[in-house]
Amino acid sequence: MSDAPRILALAGSLRAGSYNRRVLAVAADGARAAGADVTGIDLRDFPLPVYDADLESASGLSAAALALKERFRAAEGLLIASPEYNAAISGTLKNVLDWVSRPAPGEKPLACFKGKVAALCSASTGALGGIRGLASVRVVLGNLGVVLLPDQVALPKAAEAFDADGNVADPARRKSLMELGAALARATRALRSPS
Ligand SMILES: Cc1cc2nc3c(=O)[nH]c(=O)nc-3n(C[C@H](O)[C@H](O)[C@H](O)COP(=O)(O)O)c2cc1C
């Protein structure tokens, strides 16, 4: 089996033209170039209702929630691009983290998160690039036992930041995103528990 660090990449937006999905793709390329095995998922493939404890009590975890949990469990590192909604984490991403944090029967608490390493990026149509939203993503993931890299990349003015092919137009910003992915690959390998 390959010893490449296993990284799960996801963007906290369901929007077809999501800018966060685009910056995620660049950072994921950086992680791959640094030797990581990156699995990208699209949250539109895992439809989840807004978390409701009564629903969980009545029906347990849905097939989509269990499938998402499996992706998280299998990963050693998390690469997350999060939109900023009202200066905080997007409802979509928070809802996903809430569902994934619920234990499956017999599962250890926080099995999908504890000891994993994460790197964060964002894109926003605003001037701050979504950086305020990343602060709340850090709070949520830190509380779940995830080790967060201090580096992060926020792409401002996203509506004007991509070229006609959908690539990040500014080479410096593109390099920062690639380096973020590479740093996550290195940190995931370095912090791996000895087997
Ligand atoms: C409900 C809502 C709240 C938003 N709040 C902020 C905000 O606080 N700061 C910001 O920079 N952008 C904000 N935006 C703009 C988003 O950053 C922008 O729509 C972005 O493109 C969303 O990410 P996506 O392209 O990946 O879907 C908000 C958008 C929505 C729909």
PDBQT file of the ligand as one rigid body, heavy atoms in Angstrom, charges set to zero:
ROOT
HETATM    1  C1  LIG A 201     -25.772  34.529   3.019  1.00  0.00    +0.000 C 
HETATM    2  C2  LIG A 201     -24.478  35.094   2.496  1.00  0.00    +0.000 A 
HETATM    3  C3  LIG A 201     -23.662  35.789   3.343  1.00  0.00    +0.000 A 
HETATM    4  C4  LIG A 201     -22.423  36.280   2.874  1.00  0.00    +0.000 A 
HETATM    5  N1  LIG A 201     -21.613  36.920   3.763  1.00  0.00    +0.000 NA
HETATM    6  C5  LIG A 201     -20.374  37.294   3.359  1.00  0.00    +0.000 A 
HETATM    7  C6  LIG A 201     -19.454  37.863   4.294  1.00  0.00    +0.000 A 
HETATM    8  O1  LIG A 201     -19.726  38.014   5.458  1.00  0.00    +0.000 OA
HETATM    9  N2  LIG A 201     -18.221  38.184   3.843  1.00  0.00    +0.000 N 
HETATM   10  C7  LIG A 201     -17.848  38.000   2.545  1.00  0.00    +0.000 A 
HETATM   11  O2  LIG A 201     -16.699  38.301   2.187  1.00  0.00    +0.000 OA
HETATM   12  N3  LIG A 201     -18.701  37.478   1.628  1.00  0.00    +0.000 NA
HETATM   13  C8  LIG A 201     -19.957  37.112   2.012  1.00  0.00    +0.000 A 
HETATM   14  N4  LIG A 201     -20.819  36.563   1.112  1.00  0.00    +0.000 N 
HETATM   15  C9  LIG A 201     -20.416  36.450  -0.297  1.00  0.00    +0.000 C 
HETATM   16  C10 LIG A 201     -19.755  35.115  -0.544  1.00  0.00    +0.000 C 
HETATM   17  O3  LIG A 201     -18.420  35.165  -0.087  1.00  0.00    +0.000 OA
HETATM   18  C11 LIG A 201     -19.790  34.808  -2.043  1.00  0.00    +0.000 C 
HETATM   19  O4  LIG A 201     -21.138  34.618  -2.405  1.00  0.00    +0.000 OA
HETATM   20  C12 LIG A 201     -18.950  33.632  -2.404  1.00  0.00    +0.000 C 
HETATM   21  O5  LIG A 201     -18.862  33.587  -3.811  1.00  0.00    +0.000 OA
HETATM   22  C13 LIG A 201     -19.533  32.330  -1.883  1.00  0.00    +0.000 C 
HETATM   23  O6  LIG A 201     -18.695  31.251  -2.135  1.00  0.00    +0.000 OA
HETATM   24  P1  LIG A 201     -18.824  30.274  -3.407  1.00  0.00    +0.000 P 
HETATM   25  O7  LIG A 201     -18.511  31.086  -4.604  1.00  0.00    +0.000 OA
HETATM   26  O8  LIG A 201     -17.816  29.204  -3.153  1.00  0.00    +0.000 OA
HETATM   27  O9  LIG A 201     -20.242  29.738  -3.429  1.00  0.00    +0.000 OA
HETATM   28  C14 LIG A 201     -22.063  36.082   1.529  1.00  0.00    +0.000 A 
HETATM   29  C15 LIG A 201     -22.919  35.388   0.684  1.00  0.00    +0.000 A 
HETATM   30  C16 LIG A 201     -24.103  34.889   1.150  1.00  0.00    +0.000 A 
HETATM   31  C17 LIG A 201     -25.016  34.113   0.221  1.00  0.00    +0.000 C 
ENDROOT
TORSDOF 0
